[in-house]
Amino acid sequence: MNNRLQTVKMRLDLEVAKRNSLDELHSSRPDPIMPAREHREEYRALICALFGYGRADSIIKFLYSLDLSLLESSESEIGKALSAYYYRFQNSQDVIEIFRTLHRLKKEGSLESFFYEGYRKEQNVLTGLNTLIGAMSKVNTYKSRGYDFLVGKPIVKSRGNSAMKRWMMYLRWMVRKDNIDMGLWTTVDKKDLIMPLDTHTFNISRRLGLLQRKSYDLEAALELTETLRGFDKEDPVKYDFALYRIGQEKML
């Protein structure tokens, strides 16, 4: 590790320690993990993660308006209750269908079990995600621009794909356990996680010399993760929240 990266690592380690506090989660610094932490349930948390795009205050406002207990209701009740709900790219039918998808999947097993079925073969989170997204598509064949954007599609190869930020963020919540992340899953190793790359993290990582790739995509997320494994091979994604806040707060 060169001197520049060693200096960056020291600074980031301080930020990680500083940010690992519930004081980071309040109305003036909203984050989609806030409603997820109140429920501490993997299916409800996935709703929070998948809608976790856009302005943080808008995300939180929408998530707190949802009755996440609808995942345990009948499909007709889900349709009635969510008929007037929409969020950015998702119209009311898109919102209804993601609830119906997870309602159906929940009857078949845990999200962790679906993910682990793919992950366990090579301890690869991408194959785990492919298996989980595939299971979602089997229980609900509904398609639309908004719904497809929300769920994403299985990854055939890393090049040319989106960074899958919301899914990677969800995995961070589920696998890591500290004062921010919930650690509800026990079968996935945090060393295998991939950085949830959003525009804040992408830009700040390039400025800090952690990332050379100029395209904001899955390849960039993998490159950044590999760099951060040089900082902590057992928990590279622990730097995510700190990097996000540094970029969000324009600290550089």
C-alpha positions as CSV (number, residue, x, y, z in Angstrom):
1,M,0.0,0.0,0.0
2,N,1.5,3.4,-1.0
3,N,1.8,6.3,1.3
4,R,-1.3,8.1,-0.2
5,L,-3.5,5.1,0.3
6,Q,-2.2,4.6,3.8
7,T,-3.1,8.2,4.7
8,V,-6.6,7.7,3.2
9,K,-7.0,4.5,5.2
10,M,-6.1,6.2,8.4
11,R,-8.7,9.0,7.7
12,L,-11.4,6.5,6.7
13,D,-10.8,4.3,9.8
14,L,-11.4,7.4,11.9
15,E,-14.6,8.2,10.0
16,V,-15.9,4.6,10.3
17,A,-15.5,4.8,14.1
18,K,-17.1,8.2,14.2
19,R,-20.1,7.2,12.0
20,N,-20.8,3.9,13.7
21,S,-23.4,5.6,15.9
22,L,-27.2,5.8,15.9
23,D,-26.7,9.6,16.2
24,E,-26.0,9.4,12.4
25,L,-29.7,8.3,11.8
26,H,-32.1,11.1,12.5
27,S,-34.4,13.5,10.5
28,S,-31.7,15.9,9.6
29,R,-29.6,13.1,8.1
30,P,-32.2,10.7,6.8
31,D,-31.3,7.2,5.5
32,P,-33.5,4.4,4.2
33,I,-32.2,2.1,6.9
34,M,-34.1,4.1,9.5
35,P,-37.6,2.6,8.9
36,A,-35.9,-0.8,8.2
37,R,-34.3,-0.8,11.6
38,E,-37.7,-0.1,13.2
39,H,-39.0,-3.4,11.8
40,R,-35.9,-5.5,11.8
41,E,-37.4,-8.0,9.4
42,E,-35.8,-9.1,6.1
43,Y,-38.9,-8.7,3.8
44,R,-39.9,-5.3,5.1
45,A,-36.2,-4.2,5.0
46,L,-36.1,-5.1,1.3
47,I,-39.0,-2.8,0.5
48,C,-37.0,0.0,2.2
49,A,-33.9,-0.8,0.2
50,L,-35.5,-1.2,-3.2
51,F,-37.2,2.2,-2.9
52,G,-34.0,3.7,-1.6
53,Y,-33.2,5.9,-4.6
54,G,-33.6,9.7,-5.1
55,R,-33.4,12.4,-2.4
56,A,-32.9,10.9,1.0
57,D,-35.8,13.0,2.5
58,S,-38.2,12.0,-0.2
59,I,-37.2,8.3,0.3
60,I,-37.9,8.5,4.0
61,K,-41.2,10.4,3.5
62,F,-42.4,7.7,1.1
63,L,-41.2,4.7,3.2
64,Y,-42.9,6.0,6.4
65,S,-46.1,6.5,4.5
66,L,-46.2,2.7,3.6
67,D,-47.8,0.2,5.8
68,L,-45.2,-2.6,5.6
69,S,-47.4,-5.0,7.5
70,L,-49.3,-5.3,4.3
71,L,-46.8,-8.0,3.3
72,E,-48.8,-10.2,5.7
73,S,-52.2,-9.2,4.2
74,S,-54.2,-10.7,1.4
75,E,-53.4,-9.7,-2.2
76,S,-56.7,-8.0,-2.5
77,E,-56.1,-6.0,0.6
78,I,-52.6,-5.0,-0.7
79,G,-54.3,-3.8,-4.0
80,K,-56.9,-1.7,-2.1
81,A,-54.5,-0.2,0.4
82,L,-51.8,0.8,-2.2
83,S,-54.1,1.9,-5.0
84,A,-53.1,5.6,-4.6
85,Y,-49.4,5.1,-3.9
86,Y,-46.6,6.0,-6.3
87,Y,-42.9,6.9,-6.1
88,R,-40.8,8.4,-8.9
89,F,-40.6,5.7,-11.6
90,Q,-43.1,3.5,-9.9
91,N,-46.8,4.0,-10.4
92,S,-49.4,2.5,-8.1
93,Q,-49.5,-0.8,-9.9
94,D,-45.8,-1.2,-9.6
95,V,-46.0,-0.5,-5.9
96,I,-48.8,-3.1,-5.5
97,E,-46.9,-5.7,-7.5
98,I,-43.7,-5.5,-5.5
99,F,-45.7,-6.1,-2.3
100,R,-47.5,-9.0,-4.0
101,T,-44.2,-10.5,-5.1
102,L,-42.7,-10.4,-1.7
103,H,-46.0,-11.6,-0.1
104,R,-46.0,-14.7,-2.4
105,L,-42.2,-15.3,-1.9
106,K,-42.6,-15.1,1.9
107,K,-44.9,-18.1,1.8
108,E,-42.1,-20.2,0.3
109,G,-39.2,-19.3,2.6
110,S,-36.8,-16.7,3.8
111,L,-35.0,-14.2,1.5
112,E,-31.8,-15.4,3.1
113,S,-32.5,-19.0,2.1
114,F,-33.1,-18.0,-1.5
115,F,-30.0,-16.0,-1.6
116,Y,-27.9,-18.6,0.1
117,E,-28.9,-21.2,-2.5
118,G,-26.9,-19.3,-5.1
119,Y,-24.3,-17.8,-2.9
120,R,-23.1,-21.1,-1.2
121,K,-21.7,-22.6,-4.4
122,E,-18.8,-20.1,-4.8
123,Q,-19.5,-17.7,-1.9
124,N,-20.3,-15.2,-4.6
125,V,-22.9,-12.5,-3.8
126,L,-23.7,-12.0,-7.5
127,T,-24.9,-15.6,-7.9
128,G,-26.8,-15.2,-4.7
129,L,-28.6,-12.1,-6.0
130,N,-29.3,-13.9,-9.3
131,T,-31.0,-16.7,-7.5
132,L,-33.0,-14.4,-5.3
133,I,-34.1,-12.1,-8.2
134,G,-34.9,-15.3,-10.2
135,A,-37.2,-16.5,-7.4
136,M,-39.0,-13.2,-7.4
137,S,-39.6,-13.4,-11.1
138,K,-41.0,-16.9,-10.8
139,V,-43.7,-15.9,-8.3
140,N,-44.7,-12.8,-10.2
141,T,-44.3,-12.4,-14.0
142,Y,-45.5,-8.8,-13.9
143,K,-43.3,-6.4,-15.9
144,S,-43.2,-2.6,-16.4
145,R,-40.5,0.0,-16.7
146,G,-41.0,1.1,-13.1
147,Y,-41.2,-2.4,-11.6
148,D,-38.2,-3.7,-13.6
149,F,-36.2,-0.7,-12.4
150,L,-37.1,-1.4,-8.9
151,V,-36.2,-5.1,-8.9
152,G,-33.4,-5.2,-11.4
153,K,-32.4,-8.3,-13.5
154,P,-30.1,-11.2,-13.0
155,I,-26.4,-10.4,-13.8
156,V,-24.9,-12.4,-16.7
157,K,-21.5,-10.7,-16.5
158,S,-20.1,-7.8,-14.5
159,R,-19.4,-5.6,-17.5
160,G,-22.2,-3.4,-18.8
161,N,-24.4,-3.8,-15.7
162,S,-25.6,-1.2,-13.2
163,A,-23.8,-1.1,-9.8
164,M,-26.9,-2.7,-8.2
165,K,-26.5,-0.2,-5.4
166,R,-29.8,-0.8,-3.7
167,W,-29.3,-4.5,-3.6
168,M,-25.7,-4.2,-2.3
169,M,-27.0,-1.8,0.3
170,Y,-29.6,-4.3,1.4
171,L,-27.0,-7.0,1.7
172,R,-24.9,-4.7,3.8
173,W,-27.8,-4.2,6.2
174,M,-28.5,-7.9,6.4
175,V,-25.0,-9.3,6.7
176,R,-23.0,-6.7,8.7
177,K,-23.8,-6.1,12.3
178,D,-22.8,-2.9,14.1
179,N,-24.6,0.2,15.4
180,I,-26.0,1.0,11.9
181,D,-26.3,-2.4,10.1
182,M,-28.7,-5.0,11.4
183,G,-27.0,-8.3,10.8
184,L,-30.2,-10.4,10.4
185,W,-28.5,-13.0,8.2
186,T,-26.0,-15.5,9.5
187,T,-25.1,-17.6,6.5
188,V,-23.3,-15.0,4.4
189,D,-19.8,-13.8,5.1
190,K,-19.3,-10.0,5.2
191,K,-15.9,-10.4,3.5
192,D,-17.8,-11.3,0.3
193,L,-20.0,-8.2,0.2
194,I,-19.7,-5.6,-2.7
195,M,-19.7,-1.9,-2.1
196,P,-23.1,-0.2,-2.6
197,L,-21.9,2.4,-5.2
198,D,-24.0,5.5,-5.5
199,T,-23.0,8.8,-7.0
200,H,-21.7,10.3,-3.7
201,T,-19.5,7.2,-3.1
202,F,-18.4,7.0,-6.7
203,N,-17.2,10.6,-6.8
204,I,-15.6,10.7,-3.4
205,S,-13.8,7.4,-4.1
206,R,-12.3,8.8,-7.3
207,R,-11.2,11.9,-5.6
208,L,-9.5,9.9,-2.9
209,G,-7.7,7.7,-5.4
210,L,-9.6,4.6,-4.3
211,L,-11.2,4.1,-7.7
212,Q,-9.8,4.6,-11.2
213,R,-12.7,3.5,-13.4
214,K,-14.6,6.4,-14.9
215,S,-17.9,4.6,-15.6
216,Y,-20.4,4.4,-12.8
217,D,-21.3,0.6,-13.0
218,L,-20.8,-2.8,-11.5
219,E,-17.2,-2.9,-12.6
220,A,-16.5,0.2,-10.6
221,A,-18.2,-1.3,-7.5
222,L,-16.0,-4.4,-7.8
223,E,-12.9,-2.3,-8.3
224,L,-13.6,-0.2,-5.3
225,T,-14.4,-3.2,-3.2
226,E,-11.1,-4.8,-4.1
227,T,-9.2,-1.6,-3.1
228,L,-11.0,-1.6,0.2
229,R,-10.1,-5.2,0.8
230,G,-6.6,-3.9,1.0
231,F,-7.7,-1.8,4.0
232,D,-9.7,-4.6,5.7
233,K,-10.0,-8.0,3.9
234,E,-12.5,-9.3,6.4
235,D,-14.9,-6.4,6.1
236,P,-14.3,-4.1,3.1
237,V,-17.9,-2.7,3.0
238,K,-17.5,-1.2,6.5
239,Y,-16.3,1.9,4.8
240,D,-19.5,2.4,2.8
241,F,-21.4,4.5,5.3
242,A,-18.4,6.7,6.0
243,L,-17.6,7.3,2.3
244,Y,-21.3,8.1,1.7
245,R,-21.5,10.7,4.4
246,I,-18.2,12.3,3.4
247,G,-19.6,12.8,-0.1
248,Q,-23.1,13.8,1.0
249,E,-21.7,16.4,3.5
250,K,-19.1,17.7,0.9
251,M,-16.3,17.3,3.4
252,L,-13.6,17.4,0.8
